[in-house]
């Protein structure tokens, strides 16, 4: 589905890191868009966001107070909407372990509310944001997002004659997002100590801009039922610490409950229905209304090797310390001091960098 100035779009969790970047990107491309609704439950964040993105400047912009747990409010907000981007979630792993029921209510029951409200109001396209923690999850947050993914994919089976497509975008750690390791290290470096959970730890890395672009691509390309997974680099936690505070102490404090040493976005079990689309992969629905062969024939995709997995610790692209510094300055903190004026910006480094 193509986005244009006649589109009506709603973003749940619209005042979060992704939501703000998505809104900025859409308004930059379509400043006279018919309708762009920011749906979230925090009125202060909406007020602050409205100082930058004002409904007076952008006539189609609207701010709706609401919670994805509240089905009647969702249904009211979805009236007249063509495209829903579902970004609302409780995503802090320790908080989810301590407050499991609250996490389930938002991430699972909230997802079901989004699906039902979309079906009941004739929305045409729904893209839900997921996480690498949903692949072979070991923590409650990942388990709730896997459940959410399954709900959105299965929603394509119950749409009847409605003209609507549900799909999912799954990616790794967003550079600079609230609660993530890079802002934490930037704050802690003034204390001279950057705690390392485990020196072997790796993570996928994606910028907010690339995350938004993948969602926009999913809206345009989806057949319904795909899980879109981008090709993105990994980083070693020790290299992040070196990039931000090379002169800091790096004590090893141990992994937190529910953490993995490495993350996965495509498991070996997923590989049997996964296709390579060039700059991203698509995990296709099992028993869907179209075959892998047909999907590949019409999109130019190719089936991946059976048994493959997409794993942050075995990625072909690792960010070096120098590349991390450049990315931090460009995407997280413009005041971040880069130590060297010139860097090779090609991805380099291998897993061995994490075992120093």
C-alpha positions as CSV (number, residue, x, y, z in Angstrom):
1,X,0.0,0.0,0.0
2,X,1.4,3.4,-1.0
3,X,1.4,6.2,1.5
4,X,0.3,9.5,0.0
5,X,-1.1,12.9,1.1
6,X,-4.6,11.3,1.0
7,X,-3.6,8.6,3.6
8,X,-4.9,8.5,7.1
9,X,-2.3,6.9,9.5
10,X,-2.4,6.2,13.3
11,X,0.6,5.3,15.4
12,X,0.1,3.6,18.8
13,X,2.8,4.5,21.2
14,X,3.3,7.6,19.1
15,X,5.2,9.6,21.6
16,X,8.0,7.0,22.0
17,X,11.3,7.1,20.3
18,X,10.1,5.3,17.2
19,X,6.8,7.2,17.1
20,X,8.4,10.6,17.1
21,X,10.9,9.6,14.3
22,X,8.1,8.0,12.3
23,X,5.9,11.1,12.6
24,X,8.9,13.3,11.6
25,X,9.6,11.2,8.6
26,X,6.0,11.1,7.3
27,X,5.5,14.8,7.8
28,X,8.8,15.6,6.0
29,X,7.5,13.6,3.0
30,X,3.9,14.5,3.2
31,X,3.4,17.8,5.2
32,X,-0.2,18.1,4.0
33,X,-1.1,14.5,4.8
34,X,-4.8,14.0,5.3
35,X,-4.6,12.6,8.8
36,X,-1.8,11.5,11.1
37,X,-2.8,10.5,14.6
38,X,-0.5,10.1,17.6
39,X,-2.1,7.7,20.0
40,X,-0.6,7.3,23.5
41,X,-1.5,7.5,27.1
42,X,0.9,10.2,28.4
43,X,-0.5,13.7,28.1
44,X,2.7,15.4,29.1
45,X,4.7,13.6,26.3
46,X,1.9,14.6,23.8
47,X,2.1,18.2,25.0
48,X,5.9,18.2,24.6
49,X,5.7,16.6,21.2
50,X,3.1,19.1,20.1
51,X,5.6,21.9,20.7
52,X,7.7,20.4,17.8
53,X,4.9,19.0,15.7
54,X,2.0,21.4,16.0
55,X,-1.5,20.7,14.7
56,X,-1.6,24.4,13.7
57,X,1.3,23.8,11.3
58,X,0.3,20.4,10.1
59,X,-3.4,20.4,9.6
60,X,-3.8,16.6,9.5
61,X,-2.0,16.0,12.8
62,X,-4.0,14.9,15.8
63,X,-3.1,13.8,19.3
64,X,-5.3,11.1,21.0
65,X,-5.0,10.2,24.6
66,X,-5.6,6.5,25.0
67,X,-4.3,3.1,26.0
68,X,-4.1,0.0,23.8
69,X,-5.8,-1.8,26.7
70,X,-8.9,0.2,26.1
71,X,-10.8,-1.3,23.2
72,X,-13.6,1.3,22.9
73,X,-11.1,4.1,22.8
74,X,-9.0,2.3,20.2
75,X,-12.1,1.7,18.0
76,X,-13.0,5.4,18.2
77,X,-9.5,6.5,17.3
78,X,-9.3,4.0,14.3
79,X,-12.4,5.4,12.6
80,X,-11.5,6.6,9.2
81,X,-7.9,5.3,9.5
82,X,-6.2,3.5,6.5
83,X,-2.9,2.5,8.1
84,X,-2.0,1.5,11.7
85,X,1.5,1.3,13.0
86,X,1.5,-0.5,16.3
87,X,4.5,0.6,18.4
88,X,3.0,0.7,21.9
89,X,4.5,-1.8,24.3
90,X,6.0,-2.4,27.7
91,X,9.6,-3.3,26.7
92,X,11.9,-3.1,29.7
93,X,13.0,-6.6,30.4
94,X,13.6,-6.3,34.3
95,X,10.3,-4.4,34.7
96,X,8.4,-7.1,32.7
97,X,9.9,-9.9,34.9
98,X,8.8,-8.1,38.0
99,X,5.3,-7.0,36.6
100,X,4.4,-9.9,34.3
101,X,0.6,-9.4,34.3
102,X,1.0,-5.7,33.3
103,X,3.3,-6.7,30.5
104,X,0.8,-9.3,29.2
105,X,-2.1,-6.8,29.4
106,X,-0.3,-4.3,27.2
107,X,1.7,-6.5,24.9
108,X,-0.7,-9.4,24.3
109,X,-4.2,-8.2,25.1
110,X,-3.4,-4.8,23.7
111,X,-2.3,-6.4,20.5
112,X,-5.5,-8.3,20.3
113,X,-7.4,-5.0,20.8
114,X,-5.5,-3.4,18.0
115,X,-6.4,-6.3,15.7
116,X,-10.1,-6.3,16.6
117,X,-10.4,-2.5,16.3
118,X,-8.7,-2.7,12.9
119,X,-11.1,-5.3,11.7
120,X,-14.2,-3.4,13.0
121,X,-13.3,-0.1,11.5
122,X,-12.1,-1.2,8.0
123,X,-8.4,-0.3,8.4
124,X,-6.5,-1.5,5.4
125,X,-3.0,-2.1,6.6
126,X,-1.5,-2.9,10.1
127,X,2.2,-3.1,10.7
128,X,3.2,-4.2,14.3
129,X,6.7,-3.6,15.7
130,X,8.4,-6.6,17.2
131,X,11.9,-7.3,18.7
132,X,14.8,-9.7,18.3
133,X,13.8,-10.9,21.8
134,X,10.7,-12.5,20.3
135,X,12.8,-15.2,18.6
136,X,13.4,-18.1,20.9
137,X,12.5,-16.0,23.9
138,X,13.9,-16.6,27.4
139,X,12.2,-13.6,29.1
140,X,8.6,-12.5,29.6
141,X,9.0,-9.4,27.3
142,X,10.2,-11.6,24.4
143,X,7.5,-14.1,25.1
144,X,4.7,-11.5,25.0
145,X,6.1,-10.1,21.8
146,X,6.3,-13.5,20.2
147,X,2.6,-14.0,21.2
148,X,1.8,-10.6,19.8
149,X,3.6,-11.5,16.5
150,X,1.5,-14.7,16.3
151,X,-1.7,-12.8,16.8
152,X,-1.0,-10.3,14.0
153,X,0.1,-13.0,11.6
154,X,-3.0,-15.1,12.4
155,X,-5.2,-12.1,12.0
156,X,-4.9,-12.5,8.2
157,X,-6.8,-15.8,8.6
158,X,-9.9,-14.2,10.2
159,X,-10.3,-11.0,8.1
160,X,-12.9,-12.6,5.8
161,X,-13.7,-10.4,2.8
162,X,-12.1,-7.3,4.4
163,X,-9.4,-5.5,2.4
164,X,-6.8,-5.5,5.2
165,X,-3.3,-6.9,5.6
166,X,-1.5,-7.5,8.9
167,X,2.3,-7.9,9.1
168,X,5.2,-7.5,11.6
169,X,8.6,-5.8,11.5
170,X,11.2,-7.4,13.8
171,X,14.5,-5.7,14.4
172,X,17.3,-5.4,17.0
173,X,18.4,-2.7,19.5
174,X,17.5,0.7,18.3
175,X,20.5,3.0,18.7
176,X,19.8,5.7,21.3
177,X,16.3,4.6,22.2
178,X,15.2,5.2,25.8
179,X,16.5,2.7,28.3
180,X,19.1,1.2,25.9
181,X,22.7,0.7,26.6
182,X,24.2,3.6,24.7
183,X,22.3,6.4,26.5
184,X,23.0,4.6,29.7
185,X,26.8,4.5,29.0
186,X,26.8,8.1,27.9
187,X,25.3,9.1,31.3
188,X,27.6,6.8,33.3
189,X,30.9,7.8,31.7
190,X,31.0,10.9,33.8
191,X,31.3,8.6,36.8
192,X,34.3,6.9,35.2
193,X,32.6,3.4,35.4
194,X,30.8,1.6,32.6
195,X,29.5,-1.8,33.9
196,X,29.7,-4.7,31.5
197,X,27.2,-7.5,31.9
198,X,29.3,-10.1,30.0
199,X,32.3,-9.4,27.7
200,X,31.0,-11.9,25.2
201,X,27.7,-10.1,24.8
202,X,26.6,-9.0,21.3
203,X,23.5,-7.2,20.0
204,X,22.0,-6.3,16.6
205,X,22.0,-2.5,16.0
206,X,19.7,-0.3,13.9
207,X,19.2,3.4,13.8
208,X,15.7,4.9,14.3
209,X,15.8,6.2,10.8
210,X,16.5,2.7,9.4
211,X,13.7,1.3,11.6
212,X,11.2,3.8,10.2
213,X,12.3,3.1,6.6
214,X,11.7,-0.6,7.2
215,X,8.2,0.0,8.5
216,X,7.5,2.2,5.5
217,X,8.8,-0.5,3.2
218,X,6.6,-3.1,5.0
219,X,3.5,-0.9,4.4
220,X,4.4,-0.7,0.7
221,X,5.5,-4.3,0.1
222,X,3.4,-6.5,2.4
223,X,1.2,-9.3,1.1
224,X,-0.1,-9.9,4.6
225,X,1.5,-12.3,7.1
226,X,5.2,-11.6,6.7
227,X,7.6,-10.9,9.5
228,X,10.1,-8.4,8.0
229,X,13.7,-8.7,9.3
230,X,16.4,-6.2,8.2
231,X,20.0,-7.0,7.4
232,X,21.8,-5.0,10.1
233,X,25.2,-5.1,11.8
234,X,26.0,-6.3,15.3
235,X,28.2,-4.8,18.0
236,X,30.1,-6.2,20.9
237,X,29.2,-4.7,24.3
238,X,32.9,-4.3,25.0
239,X,33.3,-2.2,21.9
240,X,30.4,0.1,22.9
241,X,32.1,0.6,26.2
242,X,35.4,1.4,24.5
243,X,33.8,3.8,22.0
244,X,32.1,5.8,24.8
245,X,34.6,5.6,27.6
246,X,38.0,4.1,26.7
247,X,39.4,5.7,29.9
248,X,36.6,4.4,32.1
249,X,36.7,1.3,34.2
250,X,34.7,-1.6,32.8
251,X,33.8,-4.0,35.6
252,X,32.0,-7.2,34.8
253,X,28.7,-7.3,36.7
254,X,27.0,-10.3,35.2
255,X,23.9,-10.6,33.0
256,X,20.5,-9.6,34.3
257,X,17.6,-12.0,34.6
258,X,16.1,-12.7,31.2
259,X,19.1,-11.6,29.2
260,X,20.9,-13.6,26.5
261,X,24.6,-13.4,25.5
262,X,23.5,-13.1,21.9
263,X,20.2,-12.3,20.2
264,X,18.5,-14.0,17.3
265,X,16.0,-12.6,14.8
266,X,15.6,-15.7,12.6
267,X,15.8,-19.2,14.2
268,X,16.7,-22.4,12.5
269,X,13.0,-23.4,12.7
270,X,12.0,-20.1,11.0
271,X,14.4,-20.8,8.1
272,X,12.1,-23.2,6.3
273,X,9.6,-20.4,5.5
274,X,12.1,-17.5,5.3
275,X,13.1,-15.7,2.0
276,X,16.0,-13.4,1.3
277,X,14.7,-10.1,-0.2
278,X,18.1,-8.4,-0.5
279,X,18.4,-5.8,2.2
280,X,15.9,-7.6,4.4
281,X,14.4,-11.1,5.0
282,X,10.8,-12.1,5.2
283,X,9.5,-14.9,7.4
284,X,6.4,-16.1,5.6
285,X,3.3,-17.5,7.3
286,X,3.0,-21.2,7.7
287,X,0.0,-22.5,5.9
288,X,-0.8,-19.0,4.5
289,X,-2.9,-18.1,1.5
290,X,0.1,-17.9,-0.8
291,X,3.1,-20.2,-1.3
292,X,6.8,-19.4,-0.9
293,X,7.3,-20.2,-4.6
294,X,4.7,-17.7,-5.6
295,X,6.1,-15.0,-3.3
296,X,9.6,-15.5,-4.7
297,X,8.4,-15.5,-8.3
298,X,6.6,-12.2,-7.9
299,X,9.0,-10.4,-5.6
300,X,12.4,-11.7,-6.8
301,X,13.1,-13.1,-3.3
302,X,15.1,-16.3,-2.8
303,X,14.5,-19.0,-0.1
304,X,17.3,-19.1,2.5
305,X,19.3,-22.2,3.2
306,X,17.3,-24.6,5.4
307,X,18.7,-24.6,9.0
308,X,20.2,-21.1,8.8
309,X,19.8,-18.7,11.7
310,X,20.3,-14.9,11.9
311,X,22.3,-14.4,15.1
312,X,24.0,-11.4,16.5
313,X,27.1,-13.3,17.6
314,X,27.6,-14.9,14.1
315,X,26.8,-11.8,12.0
316,X,28.9,-11.2,8.9
317,X,28.9,-7.4,9.8
318,X,30.2,-6.1,13.1
319,X,30.6,-2.4,13.9
320,X,34.0,-1.3,14.9
321,X,34.8,1.1,17.8
322,X,35.4,3.9,15.3
323,X,32.1,3.2,13.5
324,X,30.2,3.2,16.8
325,X,31.6,6.6,17.7
326,X,30.5,8.0,14.4
327,X,27.0,6.6,14.7
328,X,26.7,7.8,18.3
329,X,27.5,11.3,17.2
330,X,25.2,11.2,14.2
331,X,22.2,9.4,15.8
332,X,22.4,9.8,19.5
333,X,24.4,12.7,20.8
334,X,25.6,15.5,18.4
335,X,27.9,16.8,21.2
336,X,29.7,13.4,21.5
337,X,33.4,14.0,21.1
338,X,34.9,11.8,18.4
339,X,38.5,11.0,19.2
340,X,39.8,10.6,15.6
341,X,38.9,12.8,12.6
342,X,38.9,10.0,10.0
343,X,37.3,6.5,10.0
344,X,36.7,3.8,7.6
345,X,32.9,3.6,7.5
346,X,32.7,0.1,5.9
347,X,31.4,-2.5,8.3
348,X,34.3,-4.6,9.6
349,X,35.4,-6.8,12.4
350,X,34.2,-10.3,13.3
351,X,33.0,-12.1,16.4
352,X,36.6,-12.4,17.7
353,X,36.3,-8.7,18.7
354,X,33.9,-9.7,21.4
355,X,36.4,-12.1,23.0
356,X,39.3,-9.7,23.7
